[in-house]
């Protein structure tokens, strides 16, 4: 189980990093083409956007793993421990519900684009572009379930940030 967890962690970190850096490189290439060489094209804008969105959505799972998402700590920190546990459970239920909704909606959207054969302006199949929705929703749901596991287990884990230090 630890091996699988480490593999998933490395996938999130490397994939998000490579995708974001690649997207920025394609964007920079497009700027050089357009403004230095005066050869504007459209493909790199779309490719950069796709790479950046994929990288950011996969990176969101890594951010959730490290417990680094923005949250309202001002009020949370003054709550008693037993109320914090209730707030954590409620927040994780809401978050998991959203990721399940994103997963099912993403699967429906990918299926629809696959059936209709729709393509982007540059000819990329839209189902491949939208595939990031169920992929990222799955990664985020896994990380939320992991938070639940550690919350109910009361176990300290390096990958869950300060969540368990509060308990």
RAFENPE-V205421 format. One line per field, one symbol per residue. ss: DSSP state (h for helix, s for strand, l for the rest). A space follows every 50 residues. Layout:
# RAFENPE-V205421
ss=???
This chain:
# RAFENPE-V205421
ss=lhhhhhhhhhhhhhhhhhhhhhhhhhhhhhhhhhhhllllllhhhhhhhh hhhhhhhhhhhhhhhlllllllhhhhllllhhhhhhhhhhhhhhhhhhhh hhhhhhhhhhhhhhhhllslllllshhhhhhhhhhhhhhhhhhhhhhhhh hhhllllhhhllhhhhl
